[in-house]
Amino acid sequence: MLFFERLLKLPTPKDLGWSAGNALGMRFFGIDEPDQKTWEDYEEYIEKNYPVKNFFANTLPAFIKYKLWYRIYVPVKNARYWLVSHVVPSRRYHMLDLRQPHKIGDVDNVDSYQYGWLDVPEKMLYAMFNLLGEYITKERPYNLREDYTDEQIESDVVLKRQQHDFDEAHAIHKWWTVERNEEIRALNEMTGKWHDARKKREPGYDELWEQLHKMKEDFESKTDSMISRLMLIRRGLWT
Protein backbone atom coordinates (compact mmCIF):
# COMPACT_ATOMS: atom_id res chain seq x y z
CA MET A 1 0.00 0.00 0.00
CA LEU A 2 2.80 2.40 0.90
CA PHE A 3 4.49 1.50 -2.38
CA PHE A 4 1.42 2.55 -4.37
CA GLU A 5 1.03 5.70 -2.30
CA ARG A 6 4.62 6.67 -3.06
CA LEU A 7 4.22 5.65 -6.68
CA LEU A 8 1.11 7.79 -7.18
CA LYS A 9 2.20 10.70 -4.99
CA LEU A 10 1.98 13.99 -6.81
CA PRO A 11 3.96 17.10 -5.87
CA THR A 12 2.00 19.58 -3.80
CA PRO A 13 2.02 23.37 -4.33
CA LYS A 14 4.48 23.53 -1.44
CA ASP A 15 6.74 20.95 -3.09
CA LEU A 16 6.72 23.06 -6.25
CA GLY A 17 7.65 26.16 -4.29
CA TRP A 18 4.37 27.84 -5.17
CA SER A 19 3.07 28.12 -1.64
CA ALA A 20 4.35 27.99 1.93
CA GLY A 21 1.40 25.93 3.15
CA ASN A 22 -0.29 24.28 0.17
CA ALA A 23 -2.80 27.13 -0.09
CA LEU A 24 -3.49 28.76 -3.43
CA GLY A 25 -6.02 31.22 -4.74
CA MET A 26 -8.49 30.54 -7.53
CA ARG A 27 -8.43 32.25 -10.88
CA PHE A 28 -12.22 32.26 -10.84
CA PHE A 29 -12.32 34.66 -7.87
CA GLY A 30 -9.54 36.87 -9.18
CA ILE A 31 -5.93 37.25 -8.10
CA ASP A 32 -4.00 40.16 -6.63
CA GLU A 33 -0.81 39.79 -8.65
CA PRO A 34 -0.41 38.78 -12.35
CA ASP A 35 2.23 36.13 -11.63
CA GLN A 36 0.42 34.65 -8.63
CA LYS A 37 -0.15 30.88 -8.97
CA THR A 38 -3.66 29.48 -8.65
CA TRP A 39 -5.25 26.06 -8.27
CA GLU A 40 -6.11 26.18 -11.97
CA ASP A 41 -2.41 26.65 -12.73
CA TYR A 42 -1.57 23.74 -10.45
CA GLU A 43 -4.06 21.39 -12.14
CA GLU A 44 -2.78 22.36 -15.59
CA TYR A 45 0.81 21.78 -14.46
CA ILE A 46 0.03 18.32 -12.99
CA GLU A 47 -1.91 17.22 -16.09
CA LYS A 48 0.94 18.27 -18.36
CA ASN A 49 3.93 16.99 -16.38
CA TYR A 50 2.47 13.93 -14.59
CA PRO A 51 -0.20 12.55 -16.98
CA VAL A 52 0.04 8.89 -15.85
CA LYS A 53 0.13 9.60 -12.12
CA ASN A 54 -2.64 12.17 -12.51
CA PHE A 55 -4.78 9.64 -14.34
CA PHE A 56 -4.55 7.02 -11.58
CA ALA A 57 -4.56 9.47 -8.65
CA ASN A 58 -7.28 11.86 -9.84
CA THR A 59 -8.99 11.09 -13.14
CA LEU A 60 -9.78 7.40 -12.57
CA PRO A 61 -10.98 7.76 -8.93
CA ALA A 62 -13.18 10.71 -9.95
CA PHE A 63 -14.68 8.66 -12.80
CA ILE A 64 -15.43 5.72 -10.49
CA LYS A 65 -16.84 8.00 -7.79
CA TYR A 66 -19.06 10.27 -9.87
CA LYS A 67 -19.90 8.15 -12.93
CA LEU A 68 -20.28 4.72 -11.32
CA TRP A 69 -20.58 4.74 -7.53
CA TYR A 70 -22.75 7.88 -7.16
CA ARG A 71 -25.19 6.60 -9.80
CA ILE A 72 -25.94 3.69 -7.47
CA TYR A 73 -25.38 5.31 -4.07
CA VAL A 74 -27.33 8.54 -4.55
CA PRO A 75 -30.64 6.98 -5.73
CA VAL A 76 -30.50 4.41 -2.91
CA LYS A 77 -29.70 7.13 -0.36
CA ASN A 78 -32.52 9.34 -1.65
CA ALA A 79 -34.99 6.45 -1.60
CA ARG A 80 -34.07 5.62 2.00
CA TYR A 81 -34.36 9.28 3.02
CA TRP A 82 -37.79 9.53 1.35
CA LEU A 83 -38.99 6.38 3.10
CA VAL A 84 -37.76 7.46 6.53
CA SER A 85 -39.20 10.96 6.08
CA HIS A 86 -42.65 9.55 5.28
CA VAL A 87 -42.84 6.51 7.58
CA VAL A 88 -41.07 7.45 10.82
CA PRO A 89 -43.31 9.95 12.68
CA SER A 90 -40.44 11.79 14.35
CA ARG A 91 -38.73 12.34 10.98
CA ARG A 92 -41.70 13.77 9.07
CA TYR A 93 -40.27 17.27 9.13
CA HIS A 94 -42.17 18.32 6.01
CA MET A 95 -45.53 17.82 7.73
CA LEU A 96 -47.11 20.56 9.86
CA ASP A 97 -49.12 19.27 12.81
CA LEU A 98 -51.98 21.72 13.44
CA ARG A 99 -53.58 19.76 16.29
CA GLN A 100 -54.04 21.45 19.63
CA PRO A 101 -53.73 19.95 23.14
CA HIS A 102 -56.79 17.91 24.02
CA LYS A 103 -57.38 17.16 27.70
CA ILE A 104 -61.00 16.96 28.81
CA GLY A 105 -61.67 19.23 31.77
CA ASP A 106 -58.28 20.88 31.52
CA VAL A 107 -57.62 24.49 30.53
CA ASP A 108 -55.83 23.17 27.42
CA ASN A 109 -59.15 21.82 26.18
CA VAL A 110 -60.53 25.30 25.44
CA ASP A 111 -59.27 25.45 21.85
CA SER A 112 -58.75 21.77 21.08
CA TYR A 113 -58.70 21.31 17.31
CA GLN A 114 -57.86 17.69 16.48
CA TYR A 115 -58.89 17.04 12.86
CA GLY A 116 -61.20 18.11 10.06
CA TRP A 117 -61.85 21.31 8.15
CA LEU A 118 -60.21 24.57 9.16
CA ASP A 119 -60.28 27.96 7.50
CA VAL A 120 -56.94 29.39 6.37
CA PRO A 121 -56.66 31.98 9.20
CA GLU A 122 -56.89 29.26 11.84
CA LYS A 123 -54.45 27.05 9.94
CA MET A 124 -51.93 29.89 9.83
CA LEU A 125 -52.43 30.63 13.53
CA TYR A 126 -52.01 27.02 14.67
CA ALA A 127 -49.04 26.44 12.38
CA MET A 128 -47.08 29.44 13.68
CA PHE A 129 -47.64 28.81 17.36
CA ASN A 130 -47.25 25.04 17.13
CA LEU A 131 -43.86 25.60 15.52
CA LEU A 132 -42.97 28.00 18.32
CA GLY A 133 -43.98 25.30 20.80
CA GLU A 134 -41.78 22.79 18.98
CA TYR A 135 -38.88 25.21 19.23
CA ILE A 136 -39.44 25.78 22.96
CA THR A 137 -40.14 22.21 24.08
CA LYS A 138 -38.15 20.07 21.67
CA GLU A 139 -35.18 22.13 20.54
CA ARG A 140 -34.78 23.65 24.02
CA PRO A 141 -33.07 26.96 23.21
CA TYR A 142 -30.07 27.98 25.28
CA ASN A 143 -30.66 30.43 28.14
CA LEU A 144 -27.58 32.64 28.36
CA ARG A 145 -28.28 33.31 32.02
CA GLU A 146 -27.03 29.82 32.77
CA ASP A 147 -23.46 30.95 32.03
CA TYR A 148 -23.56 34.77 31.96
CA THR A 149 -24.64 37.47 34.36
CA ASP A 150 -27.24 40.05 33.38
CA GLU A 151 -24.49 42.68 33.35
CA GLN A 152 -22.42 40.62 30.89
CA ILE A 153 -25.41 40.08 28.64
CA GLU A 154 -26.42 43.73 28.66
CA SER A 155 -22.90 44.86 27.79
CA ASP A 156 -22.66 42.67 24.66
CA VAL A 157 -24.84 43.52 21.65
CA VAL A 158 -24.99 39.95 20.31
CA LEU A 159 -25.70 38.34 23.68
CA LYS A 160 -28.30 40.96 24.48
CA ARG A 161 -30.16 40.28 21.25
CA GLN A 162 -29.96 36.51 21.72
CA GLN A 163 -31.29 36.73 25.28
CA HIS A 164 -34.06 39.09 24.16
CA ASP A 165 -35.21 36.58 21.53
CA PHE A 166 -35.09 33.79 24.13
CA ASP A 167 -37.18 35.74 26.64
CA GLU A 168 -39.61 36.93 23.99
CA ALA A 169 -40.12 33.40 22.62
CA HIS A 170 -40.96 32.08 26.09
CA ALA A 171 -43.29 34.99 26.82
CA ILE A 172 -45.20 34.47 23.58
CA HIS A 173 -45.37 30.72 24.17
CA LYS A 174 -46.75 31.30 27.69
CA TRP A 175 -49.42 33.58 26.27
CA TRP A 176 -50.42 30.94 23.70
CA THR A 177 -50.49 27.99 26.11
CA VAL A 178 -51.81 29.67 29.29
CA GLU A 179 -52.94 33.27 29.07
CA ARG A 180 -54.78 32.91 25.75
CA ASN A 181 -56.78 29.98 27.09
CA GLU A 182 -57.84 32.05 30.09
CA GLU A 183 -58.90 34.84 27.74
CA ILE A 184 -60.97 32.35 25.71
CA ARG A 185 -62.59 31.07 28.91
CA ALA A 186 -63.54 34.63 29.87
CA LEU A 187 -64.98 35.18 26.38
CA ASN A 188 -67.02 31.98 26.60
CA GLU A 189 -68.34 32.92 30.03
CA MET A 190 -69.34 36.40 28.81
CA THR A 191 -70.97 34.87 25.72
CA GLY A 192 -73.00 32.54 27.94
CA LYS A 193 -73.99 35.41 30.25
CA TRP A 194 -75.10 37.56 27.30
CA HIS A 195 -76.97 34.67 25.70
CA ASP A 196 -78.88 33.92 28.92
CA ALA A 197 -79.72 37.57 29.49
CA ARG A 198 -80.93 37.96 25.90
CA LYS A 199 -83.00 34.79 26.08
CA LYS A 200 -84.69 35.96 29.29
CA ARG A 201 -84.98 39.54 28.00
CA GLU A 202 -83.27 40.79 31.11
CA PRO A 203 -82.49 44.53 31.27
CA GLY A 204 -78.96 45.45 30.28
CA TYR A 205 -78.27 42.62 27.86
CA ASP A 206 -77.36 45.25 25.26
CA GLU A 207 -74.60 46.46 27.58
CA LEU A 208 -73.41 42.89 27.91
CA TRP A 209 -73.25 42.65 24.13
CA GLU A 210 -71.09 45.78 23.99
CA GLN A 211 -68.77 44.30 26.63
CA LEU A 212 -68.60 41.03 24.73
CA HIS A 213 -67.86 42.81 21.46
CA LYS A 214 -65.05 44.80 23.08
CA MET A 215 -63.60 41.64 24.63
CA LYS A 216 -63.55 39.96 21.22
CA GLU A 217 -61.86 42.95 19.59
CA ASP A 218 -59.26 43.10 22.37
CA PHE A 219 -58.67 39.36 22.04
CA GLU A 220 -58.10 39.56 18.27
CA SER A 221 -55.88 42.62 18.64
CA LYS A 222 -53.81 40.79 21.25
CA THR A 223 -53.50 37.82 18.90
CA ASP A 224 -52.35 40.05 16.04
CA SER A 225 -49.85 41.69 18.39
CA MET A 226 -48.41 38.32 19.39
CA ILE A 227 -48.10 37.26 15.76
CA SER A 228 -46.18 40.47 15.04
CA ARG A 229 -43.90 39.88 18.03
CA LEU A 230 -43.24 36.33 16.85
CA MET A 231 -42.32 37.52 13.36
CA LEU A 232 -39.86 40.05 14.80
CA ILE A 233 -37.86 37.29 16.49
CA ARG A 234 -38.31 34.67 13.76
CA ARG A 235 -34.70 34.82 12.57
CA GLY A 236 -33.45 34.41 16.12
CA LEU A 237 -35.27 31.11 16.71
CA TRP A 238 -32.31 28.78 16.17
CA THR A 239 -30.41 26.40 18.42
MARVEXZA-50609 format. One record per residue: residue number from 1; x, y, z of N, C-alpha, C in turn. Coordinates in steps of 0.2 Angstrom, whole numbers, m for minus. Each point is the difference from the previous one (the first is absolute). Layout:
<kolmars>
{NUM; {X; Y; Z}; {X; Y; Z}; {X; Y; Z}}
...
</kolmars>
This chain:
<kolmars>
{1; {4; m6; 0}; {m4; 6; 0}; {4; 6; 0}}
{2; {5; 0; 4}; {5; 6; 0}; {4; 1; m6}}
{3; {1; m6; m3}; {3; 1; m7}; {m4; 3; m5}}
{4; {m6; m1; 0}; {m5; 3; m5}; {m1; 7; 2}}
{5; {0; 2; 6}; {m1; 6; 2}; {6; 5; m2}}
{6; {6; m3; 1}; {6; 3; m2}; {0; 1; m8}}
{7; {m2; m6; m3}; {0; 0; m7}; {m5; 5; m3}}
{8; {m5; 1; 3}; {m5; 5; m3}; {0; 7; 3}}
{9; {5; 1; 5}; {0; 6; 3}; {2; 6; m5}}
{10; {m4; 5; 0}; {1; 6; m4}; {3; 6; 4}}
{11; {4; 4; m3}; {3; 5; 4}; {m6; 5; 2}}
{12; {1; 3; 6}; {m5; 5; 2}; {2; 7; m2}}
{13; {m4; 5; 1}; {2; 7; m2}; {6; 2; 4}}
{14; {1; m3; 7}; {5; 2; 4}; {7; m4; m3}}
{15; {m1; m6; m2}; {6; m3; m3}; {2; 4; m7}}
{16; {m4; 3; m3}; {2; 3; m6}; {2; 7; 1}}
{17; {0; 2; 7}; {2; 7; 2}; {m5; 5; m2}}
{18; {m6; m2; m1}; {m5; 5; m2}; {m4; 3; 6}}
{19; {1; m4; 6}; {m4; 3; 6}; {4; m3; 6}}
{20; {m1; 4; 5}; {4; m2; 7}; {m4; m5; 3}}
{21; {m7; m1; m1}; {m4; m4; 4}; {m5; m4; m4}}
{22; {1; m1; m7}; {m4; m4; m4}; {m7; 4; m1}}
{23; {0; 7; 0}; {m6; 4; 0}; {1; 4; m7}}
{24; {m5; 0; m4}; {1; 4; m6}; {m7; 3; m1}}
{25; {0; 6; m4}; {m6; 3; m2}; {m3; m3; m6}}
{26; {m6; 2; m2}; {m3; m2; m6}; {m1; 5; m5}}
{27; {1; m1; m6}; {0; 4; m5}; {m7; 3; m1}}
{28; {m5; m4; 1}; {m7; 1; 0}; {m2; 6; 4}}
{29; {3; 1; 6}; {m2; 5; 5}; {5; 6; m1}}
{30; {5; 0; m5}; {4; 5; m1}; {7; 0; 4}}
{31; {5; 2; m2}; {6; 0; 4}; {3; 7; 0}}
{32; {4; 1; 5}; {3; 7; 2}; {6; 2; m5}}
{33; {4; m5; m1}; {6; 1; m4}; {0; m4; m7}}
{34; {2; 2; m5}; {0; m3; m7}; {4; m7; 0}}
{35; {5; 0; 4}; {4; m6; 0}; {m2; m5; 6}}
{36; {m5; 1; 3}; {m2; m4; 6}; {m3; m6; m3}}
{37; {3; m6; 3}; {m3; m7; m2}; {m7; m1; 3}}
{38; {m4; m4; m3}; {m6; m2; 2}; {m1; m7; m1}}
{39; {m6; m3; 3}; {m1; m7; 0}; {m1; m2; m8}}
{40; {m3; 5; m4}; {m1; m2; m7}; {7; m1; m3}}
{41; {5; 4; 2}; {7; m1; m3}; {3; m6; 3}}
{42; {m2; m2; 6}; {3; m6; 3}; {m3; m6; m4}}
{43; {m6; 0; m1}; {m3; m6; m4}; {2; m1; m7}}
{44; {1; 6; m3}; {3; 0; m7}; {7; m3; 0}}
{45; {4; 2; 5}; {7; m2; 1}; {0; m8; 1}}
{46; {m4; m2; 4}; {0; m7; 2}; {m2; m4; m6}}
{47; {m5; 2; m4}; {m3; m4; m5}; {6; 0; m6}}
{48; {4; 5; m1}; {5; 0; m5}; {6; m4; 2}}
{49; {2; 1; 6}; {7; m3; 2}; {m1; m7; 3}}
{50; {m6; m2; 3}; {m1; m6; 3}; {m6; m4; m3}}
{51; {m1; m1; m6}; {m6; m2; m3}; {m2; m7; 3}}
{52; {5; m5; 0}; {m2; m7; 3}; {m2; 1; 7}}
{53; {4; 3; 4}; {m1; 0; 7}; {m7; 4; 1}}
{54; {m1; 5; m3}; {m6; 4; 0}; {m6; m4; m1}}
{55; {1; m5; m6}; {m6; m4; m2}; {m2; m5; 6}}
{56; {5; m3; 3}; {m2; m5; 5}; {m1; 3; 7}}
{57; {2; 6; 1}; {m1; 3; 7}; {m6; 5; 0}}
{58; {m2; 3; m6}; {m5; 4; 0}; {m6; m2; m5}}
{59; {2; 0; m7}; {m5; m2; m5}; {m4; m6; 1}}
{60; {4; m6; 1}; {m4; m6; 1}; {m4; 0; 6}}
{61; {2; 2; 6}; {m4; 0; 6}; {m6; 4; 0}}
{62; {1; 6; m4}; {m6; 5; m1}; {m5; m4; m4}}
{63; {2; m3; m5}; {m4; m4; m5}; {m4; m5; 4}}
{64; {3; m4; 4}; {m3; m5; 4}; {m5; 3; 5}}
{65; {2; 5; 3}; {m4; 3; 5}; {m6; 3; m3}}
{66; {0; 4; m5}; {m5; 4; m2}; {m4; m3; m6}}
{67; {3; m4; m4}; {m3; m3; m6}; {m3; m7; 2}}
{68; {3; m4; 5}; {m2; m6; 1}; {m4; m1; 7}}
{69; {4; 2; 6}; {m2; m1; 6}; {m6; 4; 2}}
{70; {1; 7; m2}; {m6; 4; 2}; {m6; m1; m3}}
{71; {0; m3; m6}; {m6; m2; m4}; {m4; m6; 3}}
{72; {4; m3; 5}; {m4; m6; 4}; {m1; 3; 7}}
{73; {5; 3; 3}; {m1; 3; 7}; {m5; 5; 1}}
{74; {0; 5; m5}; {m5; 6; 1}; {m7; m2; 0}}
{75; {m2; m4; m5}; {m7; m2; m1}; {m2; m4; 6}}
{76; {4; m5; 3}; {m2; m4; 5}; {0; 4; 7}}
{77; {5; 5; 0}; {m1; 5; 6}; {m6; 4; 0}}
{78; {m2; 3; m6}; {m6; 4; 0}; {m6; m4; 1}}
{79; {0; m7; m2}; {m6; m4; 1}; {m1; m1; 7}}
{80; {6; m2; 4}; {0; m1; 7}; {m3; 6; 4}}
{81; {3; 6; m2}; {m2; 6; 3}; {m7; 2; m1}}
{82; {m3; m1; m6}; {m7; 1; m1}; {m4; m5; 4}}
{83; {2; m6; 1}; {m4; m5; 3}; {0; 2; 8}}
{84; {6; 1; 3}; {0; 2; 7}; {m4; 7; 1}}
{85; {0; 4; m5}; {m3; 7; 1}; {m8; m1; 0}}
{86; {m2; m5; m3}; {m7; m1; m1}; {m3; m5; 5}}
{87; {4; m5; 3}; {m2; m5; 4}; {1; 1; 7}}
{88; {6; 2; 2}; {2; 1; 7}; {m3; 7; 2}}
{89; {m5; 0; 5}; {m4; 6; 2}; {5; 5; 3}}
{90; {5; m1; 3}; {5; 5; 3}; {4; 3; m6}}
{91; {0; m3; m6}; {4; 3; m5}; {m4; 3; m6}}
{92; {m6; 1; 2}; {m4; 3; m6}; {0; 7; 1}}
{93; {6; 3; m1}; {1; 7; 1}; {m4; 5; m5}}
{94; {m2; m3; m6}; {m4; 4; m5}; {m7; 0; 2}}
{95; {m3; m3; 5}; {m7; 0; 2}; {m1; 5; 6}}
{96; {m5; 4; m1}; {m2; 5; 5}; {m5; m3; 4}}
{97; {1; m1; 7}; {m6; m3; 4}; {m4; 6; 3}}
{98; {m6; 1; m2}; {m4; 6; 2}; {m4; m2; 6}}
{99; {0; m6; 3}; {m4; m2; 5}; {2; 4; 7}}
{100; {m5; 1; 4}; {1; 3; 6}; {m1; m5; 6}}
{101; {3; 2; 6}; {m1; m4; 6}; {m7; m2; 1}}
{102; {m1; m6; 2}; {m7; m2; 1}; {0; m4; 7}}
{103; {m2; 3; 5}; {m1; m3; 6}; {m7; 2; 3}}
{104; {m4; m5; 1}; {m7; 2; 2}; {0; 2; 7}}
{105; {m3; 6; 1}; {0; 3; 7}; {6; 4; 2}}
{106; {5; 1; m5}; {6; 3; 2}; {m1; 7; m4}}
{107; {4; 5; 2}; {0; 6; m3}; {2; 0; m8}}
{108; {4; m5; m1}; {3; m1; m7}; {m6; m2; m5}}
{109; {m5; m2; 3}; {m6; m3; m4}; {m4; 6; m3}}
{110; {1; 6; 1}; {m4; 6; m2}; {0; 0; m7}}
{111; {6; m1; m4}; {1; 1; m7}; {3; m6; m3}}
{112; {m4; m6; 1}; {3; m6; m2}; {m1; m3; m6}}
{113; {2; 3; m6}; {0; m2; m6}; {4; m7; m1}}
{114; {m4; m5; m3}; {4; m7; m1}; {0; m2; m7}}
{115; {m5; 1; m4}; {0; m2; m7}; {m6; 4; m3}}
{116; {0; m1; m7}; {m6; 3; m4}; {1; 6; m3}}
{117; {m5; 3; m3}; {1; 7; m3}; {2; 5; 4}}
{118; {4; 5; m2}; {2; 6; 3}; {1; 5; m6}}
{119; {m3; 6; 2}; {2; 6; m4}; {7; 2; 0}}
{120; {2; 3; m6}; {7; 2; 0}; {3; 4; 6}}
{121; {m4; 5; 2}; {3; 4; 6}; {1; m4; 6}}
{122; {m4; m5; 2}; {2; m5; 5}; {6; m4; m1}}
{123; {0; m3; m6}; {6; m4; m2}; {6; 4; 1}}
{124; {0; 6; m3}; {6; 4; 1}; {2; 1; 8}}
{125; {m5; 2; 4}; {1; 1; 7}; {3; m6; 3}}
{126; {m3; m6; m1}; {2; m6; 3}; {7; m2; m2}}
{127; {1; 1; m6}; {7; m2; m3}; {5; 4; 3}}
{128; {m1; 7; 1}; {6; 4; 2}; {1; m1; 8}}
{129; {m5; m1; 4}; {1; m1; 7}; {1; m7; 2}}
{130; {m2; m5; m4}; {3; m7; 1}; {7; 0; m2}}
{131; {3; 3; m5}; {7; 0; m1}; {4; 3; 5}}
{132; {m3; 6; 3}; {3; 3; 6}; {1; m5; 6}}
{133; {m6; m4; 1}; {0; m5; 5}; {5; m5; m1}}
{134; {1; m2; m6}; {5; m5; m2}; {7; 3; 1}}
{135; {1; 6; m1}; {7; 3; 1}; {1; 0; 8}}
{136; {m5; 2; 4}; {1; 1; 7}; {1; m7; 3}}
{137; {m5; m5; m1}; {0; m6; 3}; {5; m5; m2}}
{138; {1; 0; m7}; {4; m6; m3}; {7; 2; m1}}
{139; {1; 6; m3}; {7; 3; m1}; {4; 3; 6}}
{140; {m4; 2; 5}; {2; 2; 6}; {6; 5; m1}}
{141; {m2; 7; m2}; {5; 5; m1}; {4; 1; 6}}
{142; {6; 3; m1}; {5; 1; 5}; {m2; 6; 4}}
{143; {0; 0; 7}; {m1; 6; 4}; {7; 3; 2}}
{144; {1; 5; m3}; {7; 3; 2}; {1; 1; 7}}
{145; {m5; 1; 4}; {1; 2; 7}; {2; m6; 4}}
{146; {1; m6; m3}; {3; m6; 3}; {7; 1; 1}}
{147; {3; 4; m5}; {8; 1; 0}; {2; 7; 0}}
{148; {m5; 5; 0}; {2; 7; 0}; {m4; 4; 5}}
{149; {3; 5; 2}; {m4; 4; 5}; {m4; 5; m4}}
{150; {m5; 3; 3}; {m4; 5; m4}; {4; 6; m2}}
{151; {5; 2; 4}; {5; 5; m2}; {4; m1; m6}}
{152; {2; m7; m1}; {4; m2; m6}; {m4; 0; m6}}
{153; {m7; m2; 1}; {m4; m1; m6}; {m2; 7; m2}}
{154; {m1; 5; 4}; {m2; 7; m2}; {6; 3; m3}}
{155; {6; m1; 2}; {6; 3; m3}; {2; m2; m7}}
{156; {m3; m6; m2}; {2; m3; m7}; {m6; 1; m4}}
{157; {0; 3; m6}; {m5; 1; m5}; {m3; m7; m2}}
{158; {4; m5; m2}; {m2; m6; m2}; {m3; m4; 5}}
{159; {3; m1; 6}; {m3; m3; 5}; {m7; 3; 2}}
{160; {0; 6; 0}; {m7; 4; 2}; {m5; m2; m4}}
{161; {1; 0; m7}; {m5; m2; m5}; {m2; m7; 1}}
{162; {5; m4; 1}; {m2; m7; 1}; {m4; m2; 6}}
{163; {1; 4; 5}; {m3; m1; 6}; {m7; 3; 0}}
{164; {m1; 5; m4}; {m6; 3; m1}; {m5; m4; m4}}
{165; {3; m3; m5}; {m4; m5; m4}; {m2; m6; 4}}
{166; {4; m2; 4}; {m1; m6; 5}; {m6; 2; 4}}
{167; {0; 6; 4}; {m5; 2; 4}; {m7; 1; m3}}
{168; {1; 3; m6}; {m6; 2; m4}; {m4; m7; m2}}
{169; {4; m5; m3}; {m3; m6; m2}; {m3; m3; 6}}
{170; {2; 0; 6}; {m3; m4; 5}; {m6; 4; 3}}
{171; {0; 7; m1}; {m5; 4; 2}; {m6; m1; m5}}
{172; {1; 0; m6}; {m5; m2; m5}; {m3; m7; 1}}
{173; {4; m4; 1}; {m2; m7; 1}; {m4; m1; 6}}
{174; {1; 4; 5}; {m4; 0; 6}; {m7; 3; m1}}
{175; {0; 5; m4}; {m6; 3; m2}; {m4; m5; m3}}
{176; {3; m4; m5}; {m4; m4; m4}; {m3; m6; 4}}
{177; {4; m3; 4}; {m1; m6; 4}; {m4; 1; 6}}
{178; {0; 6; 3}; {m3; 1; 6}; {m5; 6; 0}}
{179; {3; 6; m1}; {m4; 6; 0}; {m5; 1; m5}}
{180; {1; m3; m6}; {m5; 1; m5}; {m6; m5; 2}}
{181; {2; m6; 2}; {m6; m4; 2}; {m4; 3; 6}}
{182; {3; 4; 4}; {m4; 3; 5}; {m4; 6; m3}}
{183; {2; 3; m5}; {m4; 5; m3}; {m5; m3; m4}}
{184; {1; m6; m3}; {m6; m3; m3}; {m5; m2; 5}}
{185; {2; m3; 5}; {m5; m2; 6}; {m4; 6; 2}}
{186; {3; 6; 0}; {m4; 6; 2}; {m5; 2; m5}}
{187; {3; m1; m6}; {m5; 2; m6}; {m6; m5; 0}}
{188; {1; m6; 1}; {m5; m5; 0}; {m5; 1; 6}}
{189; {3; 2; 5}; {m5; 2; 6}; {m4; 6; m1}}
{190; {3; 5; m3}; {m4; 6; m2}; {m5; m1; m5}}
{191; {2; m5; m5}; {m5; m2; m5}; {m6; m3; 3}}
{192; {1; m5; 4}; {m5; m3; 4}; {m4; 4; 4}}
{193; {3; 5; 3}; {m4; 5; 4}; {m4; 4; m4}}
{194; {2; 3; m6}; {m3; 4; m4}; {m6; m4; m4}}
{195; {1; m6; m1}; {m5; m5; m4}; {m6; m1; 5}}
{196; {2; m1; 7}; {m5; m1; 5}; {m5; 6; 1}}
{197; {4; 6; 0}; {m4; 6; 1}; {m4; 2; m5}}
{198; {2; m2; m7}; {m4; 2; m6}; {m6; m5; 0}}
{199; {1; m6; 2}; {m5; m5; m1}; {m6; 2; 5}}
{200; {2; 2; 6}; {m4; 2; 5}; {m3; 7; 0}}
{201; {3; 4; m5}; {m2; 7; m1}; {1; 4; 6}}
{202; {6; m2; 4}; {2; 4; 6}; {2; 7; m2}}
{203; {m1; 5; 4}; {3; 7; m2}; {7; 0; 0}}
{204; {3; 4; m4}; {7; 0; m1}; {4; m5; m4}}
{205; {m4; m4; m4}; {4; m5; m4}; {3; 3; m6}}
{206; {m2; 6; m2}; {3; 4; m5}; {7; 2; 3}}
{207; {1; 2; 6}; {6; 2; 3}; {5; m6; 0}}
{208; {m3; m6; 2}; {4; m6; 0}; {3; m1; m7}}
{209; {m4; 1; m6}; {2; m1; m6}; {6; 5; m2}}
{210; {m1; 6; 2}; {6; 5; m1}; {6; m2; 3}}
{211; {m1; m3; 7}; {6; m2; 3}; {3; m6; m3}}
{212; {m4; m5; m3}; {2; m6; m3}; {4; 2; m7}}
{213; {m3; 5; m3}; {3; 2; m7}; {7; 3; 1}}
{214; {0; 4; 6}; {7; 3; 1}; {5; m5; 2}}
{215; {m2; m5; 4}; {4; m6; 2}; {3; m4; m6}}
{216; {m5; m1; m5}; {2; m3; m6}; {5; 4; m4}}
{217; {m1; 6; 0}; {5; 5; m4}; {6; 0; 3}}
{218; {0; 0; 7}; {7; 0; 4}; {3; m6; m1}}
{219; {m3; m6; 0}; {3; m6; m1}; {3; m1; m7}}
{220; {m3; 2; m5}; {2; 0; m7}; {6; 4; 0}}
{221; {0; 6; 3}; {6; 5; m1}; {6; m3; 4}}
{222; {m2; m3; 6}; {6; m3; 3}; {3; m6; m4}}
{223; {m4; m4; m3}; {3; m5; m4}; {4; 3; m6}}
{224; {m3; 5; m3}; {4; 3; m6}; {7; 3; 3}}
{225; {0; 3; 6}; {6; 2; 3}; {5; m5; 1}}
{226; {m3; m6; 3}; {5; m5; 1}; {3; m3; m6}}
{227; {m4; 0; m6}; {3; m3; m6}; {5; 5; m3}}
{228; {m1; 6; 1}; {5; 5; m2}; {6; m1; 4}}
{229; {0; m1; 7}; {6; m1; 4}; {3; m6; m2}}
{230; {m3; m5; m2}; {3; m6; m2}; {4; 1; m6}}
{231; {m3; 3; m5}; {3; 2; m6}; {7; 4; 1}}
{232; {0; 4; 5}; {6; 4; 1}; {6; m4; 3}}
{233; {m2; m5; 3}; {6; m5; 2}; {1; m6; m4}}
{234; {m4; m1; m5}; {0; m6; m4}; {8; m2; m2}}
{235; {4; 5; m2}; {7; m2; m2}; {4; m2; 6}}
{236; {m2; 2; 6}; {4; m2; 6}; {m2; m7; 3}}
{237; {m5; m3; m3}; {m2; m6; 3}; {4; m6; m3}}
{238; {6; m1; 2}; {4; m5; m2}; {4; m3; 6}}
{239; {2; m6; 0}; {4; m3; 5}; {6; m3; m2}}
</kolmars>
